[in-house]
Amino acid sequence: MKGTVRTTIIMALIFLVAQLGALVMVSSILTTEDQAFSNPNDPLIPIYYIGAMILFTLAVLYIIKKKREDIVKFIFIGAVAFTIFYVLIAIAAKLTSNIVGLILPLAITGTLTYYLIKKPEWYVVDASGVLMAIGVIGIFGISLNILPVLILLVVLAIYDAVSVYGTKHMVALADGVTGMRLPILLVIPKKRGYSYLTQGSLVKELEEGEEREAMFMGLGDIIIPGVLVASAYSFRAASGGGPFHIEGIDANLLVSLGTLLGAMLGFAALMTFVMKGRPQAGLPLLNGGAILGYLLFYALVYGNLNFGIW
């Protein structure tokens, strides 16, 4: 039990670091030129994204079933390497304009990519996953306004619940990804000496009632609620007219941090279920907490109930 509590705290810290890292990205590094979509207010964008995600998930499951995990691994590692380099080069460009600003991101990206291929231990997977999460949260956070983000969070929360408790294909996907040691699951060991390289099937562990040696959390459980945290900062005004304010802290930052607080409370609720040892759909609680945190802090900070939607 002691190991589980420690692991949960570490997971919470990783969740928090990814969110705060993305906030730094959207507040001081990324600009409107980095937006992924030309119209951040388009409510159909999250629908297109979710449709593409479902098709991609089905394709991955099909490829895994056909025993061609090498194809999936190639695609994912390529995407991870690109995102990590994008994050690091953006940070480096802000700090320096000399050749070091190119060499260092290349060296870090190359090193992480090499170990993801050759020796994907849990700490390599986690470091890569956190950097990827920071980048994806930042890009989506500056690219989608509040209404599209809320649609994204609500629909994905429903989808996550159905895929974990109903069709259970998300459990199969997590099991397949575990076998490929990809940074789509964050891995926090419960005991010293744990090696991700020897991790067996998660489904088999569940079926046989074995005690897990590590705690796992999908990268999407960090990214999706984080998009609302980042969007709240990117698209809300720096000055508010509501009853709640803190001297020296802009209104949009307060709402963003309030959204993060709600997500963290959702995380705490989620972990109470995870500690029981069964797969849990993370997004209903995480997204729900983030949405409630946003709505509450928006009303308090801006003093109106349009919630930035219209």
ChimeraX attribute file (.defattr): number of C-alpha atoms within 10 A of each C-alpha:
attribute: neighborCount
match mode: 1-to-1
recipient: residues
	/A:1	8
	/A:2	8
	/A:3	14
	/A:4	20
	/A:5	13
	/A:6	15
	/A:7	20
	/A:8	21
	/A:9	14
	/A:10	14
	/A:11	20
	/A:12	15
	/A:13	13
	/A:14	18
	/A:15	24
	/A:16	18
	/A:17	15
	/A:18	22
	/A:19	27
	/A:20	18
	/A:21	18
	/A:22	29
	/A:23	28
	/A:24	16
	/A:25	23
	/A:26	25
	/A:27	16
	/A:28	10
	/A:29	18
	/A:30	22
	/A:31	14
	/A:32	13
	/A:33	9
	/A:34	14
	/A:35	17
	/A:36	14
	/A:37	15
	/A:38	11
	/A:39	12
	/A:40	20
	/A:41	16
	/A:42	14
	/A:43	18
	/A:44	11
	/A:45	18
	/A:46	20
	/A:47	16
	/A:48	11
	/A:49	12
	/A:50	15
	/A:51	12
	/A:52	12
	/A:53	12
	/A:54	12
	/A:55	12
	/A:56	12
	/A:57	15
	/A:58	14
	/A:59	13
	/A:60	20
	/A:61	20
	/A:62	13
	/A:63	15
	/A:64	19
	/A:65	11
	/A:66	9
	/A:67	10
	/A:68	12
	/A:69	18
	/A:70	12
	/A:71	12
	/A:72	18
	/A:73	18
	/A:74	12
	/A:75	10
	/A:76	15
	/A:77	19
	/A:78	12
	/A:79	12
	/A:80	24
	/A:81	22
	/A:82	14
	/A:83	21
	/A:84	28
	/A:85	22
	/A:86	19
	/A:87	24
	/A:88	20
	/A:89	19
	/A:90	18
	/A:91	18
	/A:92	20
	/A:93	15
	/A:94	13
	/A:95	11
	/A:96	11
	/A:97	10
	/A:98	10
	/A:99	10
	/A:100	12
	/A:101	18
	/A:102	17
	/A:103	13
	/A:104	15
	/A:105	20
	/A:106	18
	/A:107	12
	/A:108	15
	/A:109	22
	/A:110	15
	/A:111	13
	/A:112	22
	/A:113	22
	/A:114	15
	/A:115	13
	/A:116	23
	/A:117	14
	/A:118	9
	/A:119	15
	/A:120	21
	/A:121	18
	/A:122	23
	/A:123	16
	/A:124	21
	/A:125	23
	/A:126	21
	/A:127	16
	/A:128	24
	/A:129	25
	/A:130	25
	/A:131	22
	/A:132	26
	/A:133	31
	/A:134	27
	/A:135	26
	/A:136	21
	/A:137	29
	/A:138	31
	/A:139	25
	/A:140	24
	/A:141	32
	/A:142	28
	/A:143	26
	/A:144	30
	/A:145	25
	/A:146	25
	/A:147	19
	/A:148	20
	/A:149	27
	/A:150	21
	/A:151	16
	/A:152	25
	/A:153	25
	/A:154	16
	/A:155	16
	/A:156	20
	/A:157	23
	/A:158	13
	/A:159	18
	/A:160	21
	/A:161	18
	/A:162	15
	/A:163	16
	/A:164	17
	/A:165	14
	/A:166	11
	/A:167	11
	/A:168	14
	/A:169	17
	/A:170	22
	/A:171	18
	/A:172	18
	/A:173	15
	/A:174	20
	/A:175	17
	/A:176	20
	/A:177	21
	/A:178	22
	/A:179	16
	/A:180	18
	/A:181	22
	/A:182	26
	/A:183	27
	/A:184	23
	/A:185	22
	/A:186	27
	/A:187	25
	/A:188	23
	/A:189	21
	/A:190	19
	/A:191	13
	/A:192	8
	/A:193	8
	/A:194	15
	/A:195	15
	/A:196	21
	/A:197	14
	/A:198	9
	/A:199	14
	/A:200	13
	/A:201	15
	/A:202	20
	/A:203	15
	/A:204	11
	/A:205	12
	/A:206	14
	/A:207	8
	/A:208	9
	/A:209	11
	/A:210	11
	/A:211	9
	/A:212	16
	/A:213	19
	/A:214	19
	/A:215	18
	/A:216	20
	/A:217	19
	/A:218	18
	/A:219	18
	/A:220	17
	/A:221	23
	/A:222	27
	/A:223	25
	/A:224	24
	/A:225	32
	/A:226	34
	/A:227	32
	/A:228	32
	/A:229	35
	/A:230	33
	/A:231	25
	/A:232	30
	/A:233	24
	/A:234	25
	/A:235	17
	/A:236	21
	/A:237	14
	/A:238	14
	/A:239	14
	/A:240	21
	/A:241	13
	/A:242	15
	/A:243	10
	/A:244	15
	/A:245	16
	/A:246	9
	/A:247	6
	/A:248	6
	/A:249	11
	/A:250	17
	/A:251	27
	/A:252	25
	/A:253	21
	/A:254	23
	/A:255	27
	/A:256	26
	/A:257	23
	/A:258	24
	/A:259	30
	/A:260	27
	/A:261	20
	/A:262	27
	/A:263	31
	/A:264	22
	/A:265	18
	/A:266	23
	/A:267	24
	/A:268	18
	/A:269	15
	/A:270	18
	/A:271	21
	/A:272	11
	/A:273	14
	/A:274	19
	/A:275	14
	/A:276	9
	/A:277	15
	/A:278	10
	/A:279	19
	/A:280	19
	/A:281	24
	/A:282	25
	/A:283	29
	/A:284	23
	/A:285	24
	/A:286	27
	/A:287	29
	/A:288	20
	/A:289	23
	/A:290	32
	/A:291	23
	/A:292	17
	/A:293	24
	/A:294	27
	/A:295	18
	/A:296	16
	/A:297	24
	/A:298	28
	/A:299	20
	/A:300	20
	/A:301	22
	/A:302	23
	/A:303	15
	/A:304	13
	/A:305	12
	/A:306	11
	/A:307	17
	/A:308	17
	/A:309	11
	/A:310	6
